[in-house]
Amino acid sequence: MMTSLVLTLIGPDKPGLVGLLSQTIASHQGNWLESGMSRLAGKFAGILITEVPEDQADALIAALLDLESRGLKVTVERTVEPEPIESQVKFTLELVGHDKPGIVREISQALAKRHINVERLNTELVSGSMSAELLFKADADLSAGENVSLDELQDALEAIASDLMVDITLNS
């Protein structure tokens, strides 16, 4: 029987951290499934899911926690597969505009109010092509029950976009 583990990790960015992590997982017969990792403000940060034979799980967890002595702080959570959610509508959101505080807060509150789940969110600051001003860009994968009104959501997001002076696009 296999056990799934979700790992979060952070440490000073340096070459070899992914290799160290993958070797630790492999040495316990683990399988690296999904991950997202980035260099953020000089730190290496990531999240990943791995499967490991049940009889290796405790040893792998101990080995992962021991990586802190080598500069990589790892948090481990055992998972169980959630019950499948019926009749989900999946769609994406793209946003671009001049950077200012509150963009993520405003958009996420509008989504939460409508019981829309953020399954993936990527954000970045980029230099504007015509100016040196920073642009905030976001893209998200979203899901909601079939009864969600994408037209009503679009209207609500357009009102927020106008206030924040950003462009928001929903794609189903």
C-alpha positions in Angstrom: 0.0 0.0 0.0 1.2 3.5 -0.9 1.1 6.6 1.3 0.9 10.1 -0.3 2.9 12.9 1.3 2.6 16.6 0.6 5.9 18.4 1.2 6.5 22.1 1.6 10.1 23.3 1.6 12.2 26.4 1.9 15.8 27.2 2.2 18.6 29.4 1.0 18.8 29.0 -2.8 21.8 27.0 -4.0 22.6 24.4 -6.6 21.8 20.8 -5.7 18.7 21.2 -3.5 16.3 19.4 -6.0 18.9 16.7 -6.3 19.2 16.3 -2.6 15.4 16.1 -2.2 14.9 13.7 -5.1 17.7 11.4 -3.8 16.2 11.4 -0.3 12.8 10.4 -1.8 14.2 7.8 -4.2 16.3 6.2 -1.4 13.1 5.4 0.4 11.4 3.9 -2.7 9.3 7.1 -3.1 7.9 8.4 -6.4 8.0 12.2 -7.1 4.5 13.0 -8.5 3.8 16.7 -8.8 5.6 19.8 -7.8 6.0 23.5 -8.1 9.2 25.2 -7.1 10.7 28.7 -7.5 13.4 31.0 -6.4 11.7 33.7 -4.4 13.7 36.6 -2.8 16.8 34.5 -2.7 15.1 31.5 -1.2 14.3 28.2 -2.8 10.6 27.4 -2.1 8.4 24.6 -3.2 5.6 22.2 -2.7 5.4 18.6 -4.0 3.5 15.4 -3.6 5.3 12.1 -3.4 4.1 8.5 -2.9 6.0 6.0 -0.8 5.4 2.5 0.3 3.6 2.6 3.7 6.5 0.7 5.4 8.9 3.4 4.2 6.8 6.5 5.1 8.1 7.1 8.6 11.7 6.7 7.6 11.2 9.0 4.6 9.6 11.6 6.9 12.5 11.4 9.3 15.0 11.8 6.5 13.2 14.7 5.0 13.0 16.5 8.4 16.7 15.8 8.8 17.4 17.9 5.6 17.1 21.0 7.8 20.7 20.3 9.0 21.7 20.8 5.3 19.7 24.1 5.0 16.4 22.8 3.6 13.4 23.1 6.0 10.7 20.5 5.0 7.2 20.2 6.3 5.4 16.9 5.7 1.7 16.2 5.7 0.2 12.7 5.0 -2.8 12.9 2.7 -5.9 10.9 1.8 -7.6 11.2 -1.5 -10.6 13.6 -1.2 -14.0 12.5 -2.3 -14.6 13.4 -5.9 -16.6 16.6 -6.3 -19.4 16.1 -8.7 -20.4 18.5 -11.5 -17.5 20.9 -11.4 -17.1 23.7 -13.9 -13.4 24.5 -14.6 -12.2 27.8 -15.9 -9.2 30.2 -15.9 -8.6 33.7 -14.9 -5.9 36.0 -16.3 -5.1 39.4 -14.8 -2.6 42.1 -15.8 -2.3 45.7 -14.5 -0.1 48.2 -12.7 1.1 46.7 -9.4 -0.5 48.0 -6.2 -1.5 46.4 -2.9 -4.8 44.6 -2.6 -5.2 43.0 -6.0 -5.0 39.4 -4.8 -7.2 40.2 -1.8 -9.9 41.8 -3.8 -10.0 39.1 -6.5 -9.8 36.2 -4.0 -12.6 37.7 -1.9 -14.9 37.9 -4.9 -14.1 34.3 -5.8 -14.6 33.0 -2.2 -17.9 34.8 -1.9 -19.1 32.8 -4.9 -17.7 29.5 -3.6 -15.1 29.3 -6.3 -12.0 27.3 -5.6 -8.5 28.4 -6.6 -6.8 25.2 -7.7 -3.6 26.9 -9.0 -2.4 30.5 -8.8 0.7 32.0 -10.3 1.7 35.6 -9.9 4.6 37.7 -11.0 5.9 41.2 -11.4 7.2 42.2 -14.8 8.6 45.4 -16.3 6.1 47.1 -18.5 7.0 47.0 -22.2 6.5 50.7 -22.7 7.6 52.0 -19.3 9.7 51.0 -16.4 6.6 50.6 -14.2 6.0 47.2 -12.7 3.0 45.2 -14.0 1.3 42.6 -11.8 0.3 39.5 -13.7 -1.7 36.6 -12.4 -3.1 33.4 -13.9 -5.3 31.0 -12.0 -7.1 27.7 -12.6 -10.5 27.8 -10.9 -13.4 25.4 -10.2 -16.9 25.8 -9.0 -20.2 24.0 -8.9 -22.3 23.9 -12.0 -24.7 26.5 -10.6 -22.1 29.2 -10.7 -23.0 32.1 -12.9 -19.9 33.0 -15.0 -21.8 36.1 -16.3 -22.4 37.4 -12.8 -18.8 36.6 -11.8 -17.5 38.4 -14.9 -19.6 41.5 -14.0 -18.3 41.4 -10.4 -14.7 41.0 -11.6 -15.1 43.9 -14.2 -16.2 46.2 -11.4 -13.2 45.2 -9.3 -10.9 45.5 -12.4 -12.2 49.0 -13.0 -11.4 50.0 -9.3 -8.0 48.4 -9.4 -7.2 49.5 -13.0 -6.4 46.0 -14.1 -7.6 43.8 -17.0 -9.2 40.5 -16.1 -10.2 37.8 -18.5 -12.2 34.6 -17.7 -11.8 31.6 -20.0 -14.0 28.6 -19.8 
